[in-house]
Amino acid sequence: MHKLPTMAAFVRYNMPYGSAPNTLTAQQAYDVSAYVLSHSRPKFNGQRTIAFPPRKASFY
């Protein structure tokens, strides 16, 4: 989902949660996706302990 068209298609079909597919217009789905993708991604830390269950993130 790191590409805008892929994420927009997912958002259009699945958002808002619990609603019928394609509730959003194509433009609304692209706008939401572009907003989400405009933010930087967090760095993955495989040594971090996940709260539940208590295993290292690299386990997954």
mmCIF file of the N, C-alpha and C atoms, coordinates in Angstrom:
data_MODEL
# 
_entry.id   MODEL 
# 
loop_
_atom_site.group_PDB 
_atom_site.id 
_atom_site.type_symbol 
_atom_site.label_atom_id 
_atom_site.label_alt_id 
_atom_site.label_comp_id 
_atom_site.label_asym_id 
_atom_site.label_entity_id 
_atom_site.label_seq_id 
_atom_site.pdbx_PDB_ins_code 
_atom_site.Cartn_x 
_atom_site.Cartn_y 
_atom_site.Cartn_z 
_atom_site.occupancy 
_atom_site.B_iso_or_equiv 
_atom_site.pdbx_formal_charge 
_atom_site.auth_seq_id 
_atom_site.auth_comp_id 
_atom_site.auth_asym_id 
_atom_site.auth_atom_id 
_atom_site.pdbx_PDB_model_num 
ATOM 1   N N  . MET A 1 1  ? 0.814   -1.198  0.000  1.00 0.00 ? 1  MET A N  1 
ATOM 2   C CA . MET A 1 1  ? 0.000   0.000   0.000  1.00 0.00 ? 1  MET A CA 1 
ATOM 3   C C  . MET A 1 1  ? 0.853   1.255   0.000  1.00 0.00 ? 1  MET A C  1 
ATOM 4   N N  . HIS A 1 2  ? 2.071   1.144   -0.475 1.00 0.00 ? 2  HIS A N  1 
ATOM 5   C CA . HIS A 1 2  ? 2.930   2.316   -0.508 1.00 0.00 ? 2  HIS A CA 1 
ATOM 6   C C  . HIS A 1 2  ? 2.742   3.118   -1.794 1.00 0.00 ? 2  HIS A C  1 
ATOM 7   N N  . LYS A 1 3  ? 1.872   2.649   -2.689 1.00 0.00 ? 3  LYS A N  1 
ATOM 8   C CA . LYS A 1 3  ? 1.594   3.367   -3.926 1.00 0.00 ? 3  LYS A CA 1 
ATOM 9   C C  . LYS A 1 3  ? 0.189   3.951   -3.861 1.00 0.00 ? 3  LYS A C  1 
ATOM 10  N N  . LEU A 1 4  ? 0.067   5.174   -4.323 1.00 0.00 ? 4  LEU A N  1 
ATOM 11  C CA . LEU A 1 4  ? -1.193  5.907   -4.217 1.00 0.00 ? 4  LEU A CA 1 
ATOM 12  C C  . LEU A 1 4  ? -2.377  5.190   -4.877 1.00 0.00 ? 4  LEU A C  1 
ATOM 13  N N  . PRO A 1 5  ? -2.266  4.699   -6.104 1.00 0.00 ? 5  PRO A N  1 
ATOM 14  C CA . PRO A 1 5  ? -3.435  4.035   -6.702 1.00 0.00 ? 5  PRO A CA 1 
ATOM 15  C C  . PRO A 1 5  ? -3.879  2.783   -5.935 1.00 0.00 ? 5  PRO A C  1 
ATOM 16  N N  . THR A 1 6  ? -2.918  2.028   -5.419 1.00 0.00 ? 6  THR A N  1 
ATOM 17  C CA . THR A 1 6  ? -3.253  0.819   -4.666 1.00 0.00 ? 6  THR A CA 1 
ATOM 18  C C  . THR A 1 6  ? -3.985  1.163   -3.380 1.00 0.00 ? 6  THR A C  1 
ATOM 19  N N  . MET A 1 7  ? -3.455  2.144   -2.670 1.00 0.00 ? 7  MET A N  1 
ATOM 20  C CA . MET A 1 7  ? -4.082  2.531   -1.404 1.00 0.00 ? 7  MET A CA 1 
ATOM 21  C C  . MET A 1 7  ? -5.446  3.176   -1.649 1.00 0.00 ? 7  MET A C  1 
ATOM 22  N N  . ALA A 1 8  ? -5.548  3.987   -2.686 1.00 0.00 ? 8  ALA A N  1 
ATOM 23  C CA . ALA A 1 8  ? -6.824  4.649   -2.980 1.00 0.00 ? 8  ALA A CA 1 
ATOM 24  C C  . ALA A 1 8  ? -7.911  3.626   -3.288 1.00 0.00 ? 8  ALA A C  1 
ATOM 25  N N  . ALA A 1 9  ? -7.564  2.574   -4.005 1.00 0.00 ? 9  ALA A N  1 
ATOM 26  C CA . ALA A 1 9  ? -8.550  1.533   -4.309 1.00 0.00 ? 9  ALA A CA 1 
ATOM 27  C C  . ALA A 1 9  ? -8.998  0.831   -3.033 1.00 0.00 ? 9  ALA A C  1 
ATOM 28  N N  . PHE A 1 10 ? -8.048  0.546   -2.140 1.00 0.00 ? 10 PHE A N  1 
ATOM 29  C CA . PHE A 1 10 ? -8.378  -0.087  -0.862 1.00 0.00 ? 10 PHE A CA 1 
ATOM 30  C C  . PHE A 1 10 ? -9.275  0.826   -0.026 1.00 0.00 ? 10 PHE A C  1 
ATOM 31  N N  . VAL A 1 11 ? -8.903  2.092   0.064  1.00 0.00 ? 11 VAL A N  1 
ATOM 32  C CA . VAL A 1 11 ? -9.674  3.057   0.867  1.00 0.00 ? 11 VAL A CA 1 
ATOM 33  C C  . VAL A 1 11 ? -11.078 3.208   0.306  1.00 0.00 ? 11 VAL A C  1 
ATOM 34  N N  . ARG A 1 12 ? -11.186 3.299   -1.005 1.00 0.00 ? 12 ARG A N  1 
ATOM 35  C CA . ARG A 1 12 ? -12.512 3.482   -1.606 1.00 0.00 ? 12 ARG A CA 1 
ATOM 36  C C  . ARG A 1 12 ? -13.425 2.300   -1.311 1.00 0.00 ? 12 ARG A C  1 
ATOM 37  N N  . TYR A 1 13 ? -12.877 1.100   -1.347 1.00 0.00 ? 13 TYR A N  1 
ATOM 38  C CA . TYR A 1 13 ? -13.706 -0.089  -1.136 1.00 0.00 ? 13 TYR A CA 1 
ATOM 39  C C  . TYR A 1 13 ? -14.009 -0.337  0.340  1.00 0.00 ? 13 TYR A C  1 
ATOM 40  N N  . ASN A 1 14 ? -13.081 0.030   1.248  1.00 0.00 ? 14 ASN A N  1 
ATOM 41  C CA . ASN A 1 14 ? -13.200 -0.367  2.655  1.00 0.00 ? 14 ASN A CA 1 
ATOM 42  C C  . ASN A 1 14 ? -13.511 0.751   3.640  1.00 0.00 ? 14 ASN A C  1 
ATOM 43  N N  . MET A 1 15 ? -13.547 1.979   3.210  1.00 0.00 ? 15 MET A N  1 
ATOM 44  C CA . MET A 1 15 ? -13.768 3.081   4.143  1.00 0.00 ? 15 MET A CA 1 
ATOM 45  C C  . MET A 1 15 ? -15.080 3.770   3.825  1.00 0.00 ? 15 MET A C  1 
ATOM 46  N N  . PRO A 1 16 ? -15.715 4.382   4.790  1.00 0.00 ? 16 PRO A N  1 
ATOM 47  C CA . PRO A 1 16 ? -15.460 4.275   6.209  1.00 0.00 ? 16 PRO A CA 1 
ATOM 48  C C  . PRO A 1 16 ? -15.820 2.880   6.717  1.00 0.00 ? 16 PRO A C  1 
ATOM 49  N N  . TYR A 1 17 ? -15.203 2.518   7.804  1.00 0.00 ? 17 TYR A N  1 
ATOM 50  C CA . TYR A 1 17 ? -15.361 1.186   8.371  1.00 0.00 ? 17 TYR A CA 1 
ATOM 51  C C  . TYR A 1 17 ? -16.832 0.893   8.624  1.00 0.00 ? 17 TYR A C  1 
ATOM 52  N N  . GLY A 1 18 ? -17.265 -0.271  8.194  1.00 0.00 ? 18 GLY A N  1 
ATOM 53  C CA . GLY A 1 18 ? -18.630 -0.696  8.446  1.00 0.00 ? 18 GLY A CA 1 
ATOM 54  C C  . GLY A 1 18 ? -19.645 -0.233  7.422  1.00 0.00 ? 18 GLY A C  1 
ATOM 55  N N  . SER A 1 19 ? -19.207 0.531   6.440  1.00 0.00 ? 19 SER A N  1 
ATOM 56  C CA . SER A 1 19 ? -20.145 1.021   5.437  1.00 0.00 ? 19 SER A CA 1 
ATOM 57  C C  . SER A 1 19 ? -20.090 0.143   4.192  1.00 0.00 ? 19 SER A C  1 
ATOM 58  N N  . ALA A 1 20 ? -20.987 0.395   3.293  1.00 0.00 ? 20 ALA A N  1 
ATOM 59  C CA . ALA A 1 20 ? -21.004 -0.344  2.027  1.00 0.00 ? 20 ALA A CA 1 
ATOM 60  C C  . ALA A 1 20 ? -19.795 0.037   1.183  1.00 0.00 ? 20 ALA A C  1 
ATOM 61  N N  . PRO A 1 21 ? -19.310 -0.870  0.334  1.00 0.00 ? 21 PRO A N  1 
ATOM 62  C CA . PRO A 1 21 ? -18.179 -0.539  -0.545 1.00 0.00 ? 21 PRO A CA 1 
ATOM 63  C C  . PRO A 1 21 ? -18.506 0.647   -1.456 1.00 0.00 ? 21 PRO A C  1 
ATOM 64  N N  . ASN A 1 22 ? -17.490 1.378   -1.790 1.00 0.00 ? 22 ASN A N  1 
ATOM 65  C CA . ASN A 1 22 ? -17.579 2.533   -2.699 1.00 0.00 ? 22 ASN A CA 1 
ATOM 66  C C  . ASN A 1 22 ? -18.476 3.648   -2.177 1.00 0.00 ? 22 ASN A C  1 
ATOM 67  N N  . THR A 1 23 ? -18.489 3.808   -0.859 1.00 0.00 ? 23 THR A N  1 
ATOM 68  C CA . THR A 1 23 ? -19.214 4.933   -0.272 1.00 0.00 ? 23 THR A CA 1 
ATOM 69  C C  . THR A 1 23 ? -18.515 6.249   -0.605 1.00 0.00 ? 23 THR A C  1 
ATOM 70  N N  . LEU A 1 24 ? -17.189 6.216   -0.612 1.00 0.00 ? 24 LEU A N  1 
ATOM 71  C CA . LEU A 1 24 ? -16.406 7.401   -0.976 1.00 0.00 ? 24 LEU A CA 1 
ATOM 72  C C  . LEU A 1 24 ? -16.310 7.523   -2.483 1.00 0.00 ? 24 LEU A C  1 
ATOM 73  N N  . THR A 1 25 ? -16.162 8.745   -2.961 1.00 0.00 ? 25 THR A N  1 
ATOM 74  C CA . THR A 1 25 ? -15.888 8.943   -4.385 1.00 0.00 ? 25 THR A CA 1 
ATOM 75  C C  . THR A 1 25 ? -14.418 8.629   -4.639 1.00 0.00 ? 25 THR A C  1 
ATOM 76  N N  . ALA A 1 26 ? -14.060 8.473   -5.888 1.00 0.00 ? 26 ALA A N  1 
ATOM 77  C CA . ALA A 1 26 ? -12.658 8.218   -6.246 1.00 0.00 ? 26 ALA A CA 1 
ATOM 78  C C  . ALA A 1 26 ? -11.779 9.364   -5.764 1.00 0.00 ? 26 ALA A C  1 
ATOM 79  N N  . GLN A 1 27 ? -12.247 10.591  -5.904 1.00 0.00 ? 27 GLN A N  1 
ATOM 80  C CA . GLN A 1 27 ? -11.459 11.753  -5.469 1.00 0.00 ? 27 GLN A CA 1 
ATOM 81  C C  . GLN A 1 27 ? -11.262 11.755  -3.967 1.00 0.00 ? 27 GLN A C  1 
ATOM 82  N N  . GLN A 1 28 ? -12.287 11.450  -3.210 1.00 0.00 ? 28 GLN A N  1 
ATOM 83  C CA . GLN A 1 28 ? -12.159 11.398  -1.752 1.00 0.00 ? 28 GLN A CA 1 
ATOM 84  C C  . GLN A 1 28 ? -11.165 10.315  -1.333 1.00 0.00 ? 28 GLN A C  1 
ATOM 85  N N  . ALA A 1 29 ? -11.214 9.172   -1.984 1.00 0.00 ? 29 ALA A N  1 
ATOM 86  C CA . ALA A 1 29 ? -10.289 8.090   -1.669 1.00 0.00 ? 29 ALA A CA 1 
ATOM 87  C C  . ALA A 1 29 ? -8.854  8.495   -1.982 1.00 0.00 ? 29 ALA A C  1 
ATOM 88  N N  . TYR A 1 30 ? -8.617  9.169   -3.111 1.00 0.00 ? 30 TYR A N  1 
ATOM 89  C CA . TYR A 1 30 ? -7.277  9.647   -3.446 1.00 0.00 ? 30 TYR A CA 1 
ATOM 90  C C  . TYR A 1 30 ? -6.806  10.690  -2.450 1.00 0.00 ? 30 TYR A C  1 
ATOM 91  N N  . ASP A 1 31 ? -7.700  11.574  -2.030 1.00 0.00 ? 31 ASP A N  1 
ATOM 92  C CA . ASP A 1 31 ? -7.329  12.614  -1.068 1.00 0.00 ? 31 ASP A CA 1 
ATOM 93  C C  . ASP A 1 31 ? -6.908  12.007  0.273  1.00 0.00 ? 31 ASP A C  1 
ATOM 94  N N  . VAL A 1 32 ? -7.686  11.057  0.771  1.00 0.00 ? 32 VAL A N  1 
ATOM 95  C CA . VAL A 1 32 ? -7.352  10.390  2.032  1.00 0.00 ? 32 VAL A CA 1 
ATOM 96  C C  . VAL A 1 32 ? -6.026  9.656   1.899  1.00 0.00 ? 32 VAL A C  1 
ATOM 97  N N  . SER A 1 33 ? -5.857  8.930   0.817  1.00 0.00 ? 33 SER A N  1 
ATOM 98  C CA . SER A 1 33 ? -4.634  8.160   0.600  1.00 0.00 ? 33 SER A CA 1 
ATOM 99  C C  . SER A 1 33 ? -3.419  9.066   0.473  1.00 0.00 ? 33 SER A C  1 
ATOM 100 N N  . ALA A 1 34 ? -3.551  10.151  -0.256 1.00 0.00 ? 34 ALA A N  1 
ATOM 101 C CA . ALA A 1 34 ? -2.434  11.082  -0.419 1.00 0.00 ? 34 ALA A CA 1 
ATOM 102 C C  . ALA A 1 34 ? -2.043  11.695  0.925  1.00 0.00 ? 34 ALA A C  1 
ATOM 103 N N  . TYR A 1 35 ? -3.023  11.997  1.747  1.00 0.00 ? 35 TYR A N  1 
ATOM 104 C CA . TYR A 1 35 ? -2.739  12.545  3.073  1.00 0.00 ? 35 TYR A CA 1 
ATOM 105 C C  . TYR A 1 35 ? -1.965  11.545  3.921  1.00 0.00 ? 35 TYR A C  1 
ATOM 106 N N  . VAL A 1 36 ? -2.424  10.308  3.952  1.00 0.00 ? 36 VAL A N  1 
ATOM 107 C CA . VAL A 1 36 ? -1.759  9.279   4.756  1.00 0.00 ? 36 VAL A CA 1 
ATOM 108 C C  . VAL A 1 36 ? -0.339  9.044   4.248  1.00 0.00 ? 36 VAL A C  1 
ATOM 109 N N  . LEU A 1 37 ? -0.178  8.937   2.941  1.00 0.00 ? 37 LEU A N  1 
ATOM 110 C CA . LEU A 1 37 ? 1.137   8.655   2.369  1.00 0.00 ? 37 LEU A CA 1 
ATOM 111 C C  . LEU A 1 37 ? 2.095   9.833   2.447  1.00 0.00 ? 37 LEU A C  1 
ATOM 112 N N  . SER A 1 38 ? 1.590   11.031  2.716  1.00 0.00 ? 38 SER A N  1 
ATOM 113 C CA . SER A 1 38 ? 2.466   12.206  2.810  1.00 0.00 ? 38 SER A CA 1 
ATOM 114 C C  . SER A 1 38 ? 3.251   12.232  4.119  1.00 0.00 ? 38 SER A C  1 
ATOM 115 N N  . HIS A 1 39 ? 2.875   11.400  5.075  1.00 0.00 ? 39 HIS A N  1 
ATOM 116 C CA . HIS A 1 39 ? 3.569   11.348  6.361  1.00 0.00 ? 39 HIS A CA 1 
ATOM 117 C C  . HIS A 1 39 ? 4.694   10.323  6.305  1.00 0.00 ? 39 HIS A C  1 
ATOM 118 N N  . SER A 1 40 ? 5.757   10.596  7.041  1.00 0.00 ? 40 SER A N  1 
ATOM 119 C CA . SER A 1 40 ? 6.878   9.661   7.049  1.00 0.00 ? 40 SER A CA 1 
ATOM 120 C C  . SER A 1 40 ? 6.499   8.394   7.810  1.00 0.00 ? 40 SER A C  1 
ATOM 121 N N  . ARG A 1 41 ? 7.099   7.290   7.392  1.00 0.00 ? 41 ARG A N  1 
ATOM 122 C CA . ARG A 1 41 ? 6.843   6.011   8.047  1.00 0.00 ? 41 ARG A CA 1 
ATOM 123 C C  . ARG A 1 41 ? 7.763   5.865   9.235  1.00 0.00 ? 41 ARG A C  1 
ATOM 124 N N  . PRO A 1 42 ? 7.302   5.225   10.299 1.00 0.00 ? 42 PRO A N  1 
ATOM 125 C CA . PRO A 1 42 ? 8.181   5.002   11.454 1.00 0.00 ? 42 PRO A CA 1 
ATOM 126 C C  . PRO A 1 42 ? 9.261   3.980   11.092 1.00 0.00 ? 42 PRO A C  1 
ATOM 127 N N  . LYS A 1 43 ? 10.385  4.080   11.736 1.00 0.00 ? 43 LYS A N  1 
ATOM 128 C CA . LYS A 1 43 ? 11.473  3.130   11.543 1.00 0.00 ? 43 LYS A CA 1 
ATOM 129 C C  . LYS A 1 43 ? 11.145  1.836   12.272 1.00 0.00 ? 43 LYS A C  1 
ATOM 130 N N  . PHE A 1 44 ? 11.428  0.699   11.644 1.00 0.00 ? 44 PHE A N  1 
ATOM 131 C CA . PHE A 1 44 ? 11.187  -0.590  12.262 1.00 0.00 ? 44 PHE A CA 1 
ATOM 132 C C  . PHE A 1 44 ? 12.334  -0.914  13.197 1.00 0.00 ? 44 PHE A C  1 
ATOM 133 N N  . ASN A 1 45 ? 12.023  -1.259  14.426 1.00 0.00 ? 45 ASN A N  1 
ATOM 134 C CA . ASN A 1 45 ? 13.021  -1.635  15.410 1.00 0.00 ? 45 ASN A CA 1 
ATOM 135 C C  . ASN A 1 45 ? 12.740  -3.073  15.838 1.00 0.00 ? 45 ASN A C  1 
ATOM 136 N N  . GLY A 1 46 ? 13.526  -4.013  15.296 1.00 0.00 ? 46 GLY A N  1 
ATOM 137 C CA . GLY A 1 46 ? 13.322  -5.416  15.586 1.00 0.00 ? 46 GLY A CA 1 
ATOM 138 C C  . GLY A 1 46 ? 13.668  -5.816  17.009 1.00 0.00 ? 46 GLY A C  1 
ATOM 139 N N  . GLN A 1 47 ? 14.379  -4.946  17.732 1.00 0.00 ? 47 GLN A N  1 
ATOM 140 C CA . GLN A 1 47 ? 14.750  -5.247  19.120 1.00 0.00 ? 47 GLN A CA 1 
ATOM 141 C C  . GLN A 1 47 ? 13.709  -4.778  20.131 1.00 0.00 ? 47 GLN A C  1 
ATOM 142 N N  . ARG A 1 48 ? 12.753  -3.996  19.674 1.00 0.00 ? 48 ARG A N  1 
ATOM 143 C CA . ARG A 1 48 ? 11.713  -3.471  20.554 1.00 0.00 ? 48 ARG A CA 1 
ATOM 144 C C  . ARG A 1 48 ? 10.812  -4.601  21.018 1.00 0.00 ? 48 ARG A C  1 
ATOM 145 N N  . THR A 1 49 ? 10.409  -4.571  22.268 1.00 0.00 ? 49 THR A N  1 
ATOM 146 C CA . THR A 1 49 ? 9.494   -5.570  22.808 1.00 0.00 ? 49 THR A CA 1 
ATOM 147 C C  . THR A 1 49 ? 8.065   -5.104  22.598 1.00 0.00 ? 49 THR A C  1 
ATOM 148 N N  . ILE A 1 50 ? 7.262   -5.962  22.048 1.00 0.00 ? 50 ILE A N  1 
ATOM 149 C CA . ILE A 1 50 ? 5.851   -5.659  21.846 1.00 0.00 ? 50 ILE A CA 1 
ATOM 150 C C  . ILE A 1 50 ? 5.119   -5.979  23.138 1.00 0.00 ? 50 ILE A C  1 
ATOM 151 N N  . ALA A 1 51 ? 4.205   -5.108  23.540 1.00 0.00 ? 51 ALA A N  1 
ATOM 152 C CA . ALA A 1 51 ? 3.558   -5.224  24.834 1.00 0.00 ? 51 ALA A CA 1 
ATOM 153 C C  . ALA A 1 51 ? 2.788   -6.537  24.999 1.00 0.00 ? 51 ALA A C  1 
ATOM 154 N N  . PHE A 1 52 ? 2.056   -6.956  23.972 1.00 0.00 ? 52 PHE A N  1 
ATOM 155 C CA . PHE A 1 52 ? 1.287   -8.184  24.102 1.00 0.00 ? 52 PHE A CA 1 
ATOM 156 C C  . PHE A 1 52 ? 1.277   -8.913  22.782 1.00 0.00 ? 52 PHE A C  1 
ATOM 157 N N  . PRO A 1 53 ? 1.738   -10.094 22.700 1.00 0.00 ? 53 PRO A N  1 
ATOM 158 C CA . PRO A 1 53 ? 2.483   -10.855 23.697 1.00 0.00 ? 53 PRO A CA 1 
ATOM 159 C C  . PRO A 1 53 ? 3.908   -10.311 23.810 1.00 0.00 ? 53 PRO A C  1 
ATOM 160 N N  . PRO A 1 54 ? 4.570   -10.546 24.936 1.00 0.00 ? 54 PRO A N  1 
ATOM 161 C CA . PRO A 1 54 ? 5.910   -9.973  25.150 1.00 0.00 ? 54 PRO A CA 1 
ATOM 162 C C  . PRO A 1 54 ? 6.988   -10.703 24.348 1.00 0.00 ? 54 PRO A C  1 
ATOM 163 N N  . ARG A 1 55 ? 7.075   -10.397 23.067 1.00 0.00 ? 55 ARG A N  1 
ATOM 164 C CA . ARG A 1 55 ? 8.085   -10.967 22.184 1.00 0.00 ? 55 ARG A CA 1 
ATOM 165 C C  . ARG A 1 55 ? 8.762   -9.849  21.414 1.00 0.00 ? 55 ARG A C  1 
ATOM 166 N N  . LYS A 1 56 ? 9.959   -10.084 20.961 1.00 0.00 ? 56 LYS A N  1 
ATOM 167 C CA . LYS A 1 56 ? 10.666  -9.096  20.152 1.00 0.00 ? 56 LYS A CA 1 
ATOM 168 C C  . LYS A 1 56 ? 9.905   -8.917  18.845 1.00 0.00 ? 56 LYS A C  1 
ATOM 169 N N  . ALA A 1 57 ? 9.911   -7.714  18.345 1.00 0.00 ? 57 ALA A N  1 
ATOM 170 C CA . ALA A 1 57 ? 9.204   -7.405  17.110 1.00 0.00 ? 57 ALA A CA 1 
ATOM 171 C C  . ALA A 1 57 ? 9.733   -8.242  15.961 1.00 0.00 ? 57 ALA A C  1 
ATOM 172 N N  . SER A 1 58 ? 11.004  -8.606  15.975 1.00 0.00 ? 58 SER A N  1 
ATOM 173 C CA . SER A 1 58 ? 11.586  -9.389  14.889 1.00 0.00 ? 58 SER A CA 1 
ATOM 174 C C  . SER A 1 58 ? 11.012  -10.806 14.845 1.00 0.00 ? 58 SER A C  1 
ATOM 175 N N  . PHE A 1 59 ? 10.350  -11.251 15.916 1.00 0.00 ? 59 PHE A N  1 
ATOM 176 C CA . PHE A 1 59 ? 9.709   -12.557 15.936 1.00 0.00 ? 59 PHE A CA 1 
ATOM 177 C C  . PHE A 1 59 ? 8.646   -12.645 14.847 1.00 0.00 ? 59 PHE A C  1 
ATOM 178 N N  . TYR A 1 60 ? 7.970   -11.518 14.587 1.00 0.00 ? 60 TYR A N  1 
ATOM 179 C CA . TYR A 1 60 ? 6.883   -11.485 13.616 1.00 0.00 ? 60 TYR A CA 1 
ATOM 180 C C  . TYR A 1 60 ? 7.455   -11.203 12.268 1.00 0.00 ? 60 TYR A C  1 
# 
